[in-house]
Amino acid sequence: MAKVADTEENMKKCICGGCPSYNDCMKEKMQGLFCARGKTDCETVRNGCICGSCPIASENRLEKMYYCQIGAEA
């Protein structure tokens, strides 16, 4: 498991915006790449998680889910 780099390249691969738990607050603040940048300051409700299908997760061997709530992968 590697620490995820907070890069423009990774942000382009990021699928957070398509997640059922991604909400209007996160969209308005243009938040994403939670596995690198840390958790959101928006209120969240767990409506499903797609972290496991993200190319960044497979490239970095990430094992957790809901990075928007738990924060960045160490």
Secondary structure, 3 states (H helix, E strand, C coil): CCCCCCCHHHHHHCCHHHCCCCCHHHHHCCCCCHHHHCCCCCCCCCCCCCHHHCHHHHHCCCCCCCHHHHCCCC
